Amino acid sequence: MLSLNIPGRGPFTIHHLVLDFNGTIAFNGELIPDVAERITLLSKKMGVHVITADTNGSVVGECSGLPANVHVLQSDDHTAEKGEFVSNLDGVICMGNGANDEAMFEAADIAIAITGREGCATSTLLKSDLIIDDINDALDLLLNPNRLIATLRK
């Protein structure tokens, strides 16, 4: 659990981190260097979930050994499926970059858009609370929550 008190936004109790895979924690289907170590540290504070359409078919192999639940999307409407997944959790920070992350961002307590090497869909970017270029920097915000508080305070 991660407790955040963000002035002007209120207190948050975060129980879950939901991460998109391709374009967020992976590039070309391969986990971005140093992400695994950060996920392992964060898993001691909250549940970590990786949710993906698995475009490259690599999520299971890339995430094996990680303390994270992997959910491969099954429906014809990935946007709605991601939104429903997050809606069924309590206390969520999510990170993503794709157009299919839009509903997930709307359902989360805090949504962080990752622009990275693949960019970020404008519709998702507009639903975010924060925009960060590098996934490792974004994960570090949760490991050092005063950074997140400083950025999101009103």
N, C-alpha and C positions, 0 to 999 in steps of 0.2 A: 504494500500500500504506500502511496505517495500522497502526502497532505500538502496542498498548496493554498495559500491565502493571498490572492491577487487583488491588491487595492483597486476598488472601483468595479471589480468583477465578482468578488465574493470568494468563499472557500470552495475548494474542490478536493474530493477524496478520490484518487485515481487507483483503480484496481486492475485496469487492463491497458495494455499498449497493443494497438492493432496496426500492423504494417503491411502495406502493399509490397509485392515482391519486385517485379520487373520495373525498372526505372526509379525505384525507391531504395531498396536494400540490395538490389542486384542490377548489373549491367550486362546486356547480352546473355542473360540467364545465369550469370555467375555472381555469387555473393561478393559484394564490394569489400576490399581489404579492411580489416579492423572492425567490421560490423559484428561479427560473431562474438568477439570479446565483450563488446558493449551490451549486446543482447543477453549474454550470460550474466553480466552484472545486474542488468535491469530485471531479469527474471527472479532475482532474490527479493525484489520489492513489489512486483506485480506480475500478473499473467501476461505472457507475450503470445500474440497470435499473428501468423502470417497468412494473408488472404490474397488469392491470386487467380487469374484466369490461366496462369501457367503457359503463356504463349510459347516459351522455349522448351517446355516439357522437362524442366530441370529442378523444380522447387523441392521435390522430395529428396533427391540426392544432395542438393546444395544445403538443405536445412537439416539433414540427418545429423544427429549429435547435438543439435541446438536445443536448449530448453524452451521450445516454442511449439504451440499447436499450429499445424499447417492445415489450412482449409482451401481446397481447390474448388473453384466455382463450378456449379453444375447446371444452373438454369440458363434460359435463353436471355435473361435480363440481368447481366452482371452488376449493373449499377444498383438496381433494387435489391439484389441478393446481398451485396456488400452493406447497403444501408440497413437491411433487416438484421444482418449479423451483428452490427454495432448496436442497434436498438435493443437487442436482447441481452446486452451486457450493461453493467452498472459502473459508472466512473471510468470513462474512456478517453485516452489521448490516441489519436490516429495520425498516421503519416502516409502520404501518398502523392502521386503525380498525374495519374491518368484521368480521363474523362469519366471512367467508371468508378472513380473514388468520390464523386460529387455527393451522392446520398450518404455515404459513410461520413463525410465531413459534416453534413448537416446533423447527423445523429450523435456525433461525438461531443464530449464536453469541451475539448480543445482539439483543433485540427491544424496540422502543420503540413504545408505544401513543400515538397522537395523538388527544386527545379533541376538540379543535377545535369548530367550529360544528355539526358533525353528530353529535358524541358518539362513543362507542366501545362496541362490543358487549362485554358482560360476559365472554363466553367468551374473547375475544381479550385483553381487559384482564387477566384472570387468568393468561394465558400470558406476559405481558410482563415484562421486567426493569426497565422504567422507564416512567413515564407523564408525558407533557408535553402541555400545552394547545395550544401554537402550533408549527406545523411549522418555522417559521424558527428558533425557539429550539432545536428538536431538531437541525436541520441545523448550527446553530452549535456544538453539542456536539462534532461531528466536526471542525469547523474549529478548535476550541479543546479538544482532547481531555482536558486536565487537568480540565475541568468534568465530563466524563463519568466520569473516574476518581474524582473526589471524591464523586460521587453513588453509584457502584456499589461502592466499596470496602467490605470487611467489617471 
